[in-house]
Amino acid sequence: MDTERHPHLTNQRNNRTRTTSGFAVALALSLLVSMPAWPRDVLQTFVLAAKANDVAFVQRLPELGLDERSRDGLRNNLLMLALREGGEDLALNLLNQAVWQQKSVLEHQNQLAETPLMISALKGLERATKRLIELGAEVNRPGWTALHYAATSGSVAVIRLLGEHSAYIDAVSPNNTTPLMMAARFNHRPAAAALIELGADPTITNQAGLNARDYAKEQNNNDLAFWLELEEISFTNRYLKRLPQVRPDATLSDVVEQAGGEVVTAKPSQPEELKPGESYVDRLPEVRPAQGVEVLPGIR
């Protein structure tokens, strides 16, 4: 009964005890290719090679039945496995071959919607990240991005590399979390500083009503929180300097109207008490600028 459910197990047992015919070998290989996830022992062999950064192992892939279509249980392809295990040279060797330069390989997503570029950024692999970008890997995408991942691991070099290739600095995840928030959440001040240098907006809040400074406070990193608060003030001042000269007693509404915009209420008047899941941020007025007037993200 078991052998009927798992015919490939029968082939594996027979291979240990007798010489398999050419037809049986072909059958086993065809089963291997058609399986949704490759045998764990074969993939484990590749993972060990990636951990050792064994560049020459690429030559053994055909005999193991592994190629660009191979997947593990989380639908990672071999390129992603090599990057995740820090086998940068092995990954670069794969990328030197045309079959691994296909868009379907470069933009493949695993079950977590991660791409090879995102994993490379997370591991801080600058050379692999650069090569992936050169081959056409998308730097910007909806939701979580490579920049979020680089900020999470605190890789300043990769953050700057992505910035040089037009990464959107204030990219937002599905819950509006930015790379700067991730850098603060994981206590990476150098990464946060690199993002600020690239123009990140420290005043943005996510759907939880938190900004980068709030995440630093959650980690009890008072130095980082204080520095981010100063950056918020600096960012706001830079924004205000772009507006026309206004009276000293002018309100924010006056400033917006003088700039040619208008202040509108985003929602009807709210009751005094907050509703479940509601933030006071939801009650702030929405600024609608006039055409041609730039309002940076995060300025409420």
C-alpha positions as CSV (number, residue, x, y, z in Angstrom):
1,M,0.0,0.0,0.0
2,D,2.8,2.4,0.9
3,T,4.6,1.7,-2.3
4,E,1.5,2.5,-4.3
5,R,1.2,5.9,-2.6
6,H,4.9,6.7,-2.9
7,P,6.4,4.9,-6.0
8,H,9.6,7.0,-5.7
9,L,10.3,5.4,-2.4
10,T,10.3,2.0,-4.1
11,N,12.8,3.2,-6.6
12,Q,15.1,4.5,-3.8
13,R,15.0,1.1,-2.0
14,N,15.7,-0.8,-5.2
15,N,18.6,1.5,-6.0
16,R,20.3,0.4,-2.8
17,T,20.0,-3.3,-3.5
18,R,20.3,-3.8,-7.2
19,T,21.4,-2.3,-10.4
20,T,18.6,-0.3,-11.9
21,S,17.8,-0.5,-15.6
22,G,18.1,2.5,-17.8
23,F,14.3,2.7,-18.0
24,A,13.9,2.7,-14.2
25,V,16.5,5.5,-14.0
26,A,14.6,7.6,-16.5
27,L,11.3,6.9,-14.7
28,A,12.8,8.0,-11.3
29,L,14.1,11.2,-12.9
30,S,10.8,12.0,-14.4
31,L,9.1,11.5,-11.1
32,L,11.7,13.8,-9.5
33,V,11.0,16.5,-12.0
34,S,7.3,16.3,-11.6
35,M,7.3,16.5,-7.8
36,P,6.2,19.9,-6.3
37,A,9.0,19.8,-3.7
38,W,12.3,18.0,-4.4
39,P,13.6,15.2,-2.0
40,R,14.8,16.7,1.2
41,D,18.1,14.9,1.1
42,V,19.0,16.2,-2.4
43,L,18.1,19.8,-1.4
44,Q,20.0,19.4,1.9
45,T,23.1,18.5,-0.1
46,F,22.7,21.7,-2.0
47,V,22.1,23.7,1.2
48,L,25.3,22.3,2.7
49,A,27.2,23.3,-0.4
50,A,25.7,26.8,-0.1
51,K,26.8,27.0,3.5
52,A,30.3,26.1,2.4
53,N,30.0,28.5,-0.5
54,D,31.1,25.7,-2.8
55,V,31.2,27.3,-6.2
56,A,32.1,24.0,-8.0
57,F,28.9,22.4,-6.7
58,V,27.1,24.0,-9.6
59,Q,28.5,21.4,-11.9
60,R,26.8,18.6,-9.9
61,L,23.3,20.0,-10.3
62,P,22.4,17.9,-13.4
63,E,23.4,14.6,-11.8
64,L,21.3,15.4,-8.8
65,G,18.3,16.3,-10.9
66,L,18.3,19.9,-9.7
67,D,17.8,23.0,-11.9
68,E,16.1,26.4,-12.0
69,R,12.7,24.8,-11.5
70,S,13.7,23.0,-8.2
71,R,11.8,24.2,-5.1
72,D,11.9,23.4,-1.4
73,G,8.9,23.1,0.8
74,L,8.5,26.9,1.0
75,R,8.9,27.3,-2.8
76,N,12.4,28.8,-2.6
77,N,14.4,28.1,-5.8
78,L,18.1,27.2,-5.6
79,L,19.2,30.8,-6.1
80,M,17.2,31.8,-3.1
81,L,18.6,28.9,-1.0
82,A,22.1,29.8,-1.9
83,L,21.6,33.5,-0.9
84,R,19.8,32.6,2.3
85,E,22.7,30.4,3.4
86,G,25.2,33.1,2.6
87,G,26.7,31.2,-0.4
88,E,27.2,34.4,-2.4
89,D,29.9,33.0,-4.7
90,L,27.8,30.0,-5.4
91,A,24.8,32.3,-6.2
92,L,27.0,34.5,-8.5
93,N,28.1,31.3,-10.3
94,L,24.5,30.4,-10.9
95,L,23.8,33.9,-12.2
96,N,26.6,33.6,-14.7
97,Q,24.5,31.0,-16.6
98,A,21.8,32.2,-19.0
99,V,19.2,29.9,-17.6
100,W,19.4,31.5,-14.2
101,Q,19.1,35.0,-15.7
102,Q,15.6,34.5,-16.9
103,K,12.9,36.9,-15.5
104,S,11.0,33.9,-14.1
105,V,14.0,33.0,-12.0
106,L,15.0,36.5,-10.9
107,E,11.4,37.5,-9.9
108,H,10.4,34.1,-8.5
109,Q,8.4,34.4,-5.2
110,N,8.4,31.9,-2.4
111,Q,5.4,31.3,-0.2
112,L,6.3,34.5,1.8
113,A,6.2,36.5,-1.4
114,E,10.0,37.0,-1.1
115,T,12.2,37.4,-4.2
116,P,15.9,36.6,-4.6
117,L,16.7,40.3,-4.4
118,M,14.9,40.6,-1.1
119,I,16.8,37.7,0.4
120,S,20.1,39.0,-0.9
121,A,19.3,42.4,0.7
122,L,18.4,40.7,4.0
123,K,21.7,38.8,4.1
124,G,23.6,42.0,3.3
125,L,25.1,40.4,0.1
126,E,26.3,43.5,-1.7
127,R,27.8,41.8,-4.8
128,A,24.9,39.5,-5.3
129,T,22.4,42.4,-4.9
130,K,24.3,44.4,-7.4
131,R,24.4,41.5,-9.9
132,L,20.7,40.8,-9.5
133,I,19.9,44.5,-10.2
134,E,22.2,44.5,-13.3
135,L,20.3,41.5,-14.6
136,G,17.0,43.3,-14.2
137,A,15.6,42.3,-10.8
138,E,12.9,44.7,-9.8
139,V,14.0,47.1,-7.0
140,N,10.6,48.5,-6.3
141,R,7.5,46.4,-5.9
142,P,4.2,46.6,-4.0
143,G,4.3,45.7,-0.3
144,W,7.5,44.6,1.3
145,T,10.6,45.5,-0.7
146,A,14.3,44.7,-0.8
147,L,14.9,48.1,1.0
148,H,12.7,46.9,3.9
149,Y,14.8,43.8,4.1
150,A,18.1,45.6,4.0
151,A,16.9,48.0,6.7
152,T,15.9,45.0,8.8
153,S,19.4,43.5,8.8
154,G,21.0,46.9,9.0
155,S,23.1,46.6,5.8
156,V,24.2,50.2,5.1
157,A,26.0,49.1,1.9
158,V,23.0,47.4,0.4
159,I,20.7,50.3,1.5
160,R,22.9,52.8,-0.4
161,L,23.2,50.4,-3.4
162,L,19.4,50.2,-3.6
163,G,19.2,54.0,-3.2
164,E,21.5,54.4,-6.1
165,H,19.2,52.3,-8.2
166,S,16.1,54.4,-7.5
167,A,14.6,52.4,-4.6
168,Y,11.6,54.2,-3.2
169,I,12.9,55.3,0.2
170,D,9.5,55.5,1.9
171,A,8.1,52.3,0.4
172,V,5.2,51.0,2.5
173,S,4.4,47.4,3.5
174,P,0.8,46.2,3.5
175,N,0.4,47.9,6.9
176,N,2.2,51.1,5.8
177,T,5.5,50.3,7.6
178,T,8.5,52.0,6.0
179,P,12.2,50.9,5.8
180,L,13.1,53.5,8.4
181,M,10.6,52.0,10.8
182,M,12.2,48.6,10.3
183,A,15.7,50.0,10.9
184,A,14.5,51.6,14.2
185,R,12.6,48.4,15.2
186,F,15.8,46.4,15.0
187,N,18.1,49.0,16.6
188,H,20.1,49.8,13.5
189,R,21.0,53.4,13.8
190,P,23.6,53.4,11.0
191,A,21.0,52.0,8.7
192,A,18.5,54.6,9.9
193,A,21.0,57.4,9.3
194,A,21.6,56.1,5.7
195,L,17.9,56.1,5.0
196,I,17.6,59.7,6.4
197,E,20.5,60.7,4.2
198,L,18.6,59.3,1.2
199,G,15.5,61.4,2.1
200,A,13.4,59.1,4.3
201,D,10.5,60.8,6.0
202,P,10.7,60.1,9.8
203,T,7.2,61.6,10.4
204,I,5.3,58.8,8.6
205,T,3.0,56.6,10.7
206,N,1.8,53.1,9.8
207,Q,-1.6,51.6,10.4
208,A,-0.7,50.9,14.0
209,G,-0.2,54.7,14.5
210,L,3.5,54.3,15.1
211,N,6.5,56.0,13.4
212,A,10.2,55.2,13.5
213,R,10.7,57.0,16.8
214,D,7.9,55.0,18.4
215,Y,9.6,51.7,17.4
216,A,12.9,52.9,18.9
217,K,11.1,53.6,22.1
218,E,9.6,50.1,22.1
219,Q,13.1,48.8,22.0
220,N,14.1,51.0,24.9
221,N,16.7,52.7,22.6
222,N,16.3,56.2,24.0
223,D,19.3,57.5,22.1
224,L,17.9,56.4,18.8
225,A,14.5,57.7,19.7
226,F,15.8,61.1,20.6
227,W,17.9,61.3,17.4
228,L,14.8,60.4,15.3
229,E,12.8,63.1,17.1
230,L,15.4,65.6,16.1
231,E,15.2,64.3,12.6
232,E,11.4,64.8,12.6
233,I,11.8,68.4,13.6
234,S,14.5,68.9,11.0
235,F,12.4,67.2,8.3
236,T,9.4,69.4,9.1
237,N,11.5,72.6,9.1
238,R,12.9,71.7,5.7
239,Y,9.3,71.3,4.4
240,L,8.1,74.5,5.9
241,K,11.0,76.4,4.3
242,R,9.7,75.4,0.9
243,L,6.4,77.3,1.6
244,P,5.9,81.0,0.8
245,Q,6.8,83.6,3.6
246,V,3.9,83.7,6.1
247,R,2.9,85.8,9.1
248,P,4.5,84.8,12.4
249,D,1.0,84.2,13.8
250,A,-0.2,82.1,10.8
251,T,-1.9,78.8,11.5
252,L,-1.2,75.6,9.5
253,S,-4.4,76.3,7.6
254,D,-3.2,79.8,6.7
255,V,0.1,78.4,5.4
256,V,-1.7,75.7,3.3
257,E,-4.2,78.2,1.8
258,Q,-1.4,80.7,1.1
259,A,0.4,78.0,-0.8
260,G,-2.7,77.6,-3.0
261,G,-4.1,74.5,-1.3
262,E,-7.0,73.9,1.0
263,V,-7.6,72.0,4.2
264,V,-10.4,69.5,4.0
265,T,-11.8,67.2,6.6
266,A,-11.1,63.6,5.7
267,K,-13.9,62.2,7.8
268,P,-17.1,63.5,9.4
269,S,-16.8,64.7,13.0
270,Q,-15.9,61.8,15.3
271,P,-17.2,61.1,18.8
272,E,-15.0,62.1,21.7
273,E,-14.0,58.5,22.5
274,L,-11.9,56.5,20.1
275,K,-13.5,53.5,18.4
276,P,-11.8,50.1,18.7
277,G,-8.8,50.0,16.4
278,E,-9.0,53.7,15.7
279,S,-6.1,56.1,16.1
280,Y,-6.1,59.9,16.7
281,V,-4.1,60.1,13.5
282,D,-7.3,59.2,11.7
283,R,-8.9,62.4,12.9
284,L,-6.2,64.8,11.6
285,P,-7.2,67.0,8.7
286,E,-6.0,66.0,5.2
287,V,-4.0,68.5,3.3
288,R,-4.9,68.8,-0.3
289,P,-2.2,70.9,-2.1
290,A,-2.8,73.0,-5.2
291,Q,-1.6,71.7,-8.5
292,G,2.2,71.9,-8.7
293,V,2.7,72.3,-4.9
294,E,4.8,69.5,-3.5
295,V,3.7,68.1,-0.1
296,L,6.1,65.4,1.2
297,P,4.7,62.2,2.5
298,G,4.1,62.2,6.2
299,I,3.2,65.9,6.6
300,R,-0.2,66.0,8.1
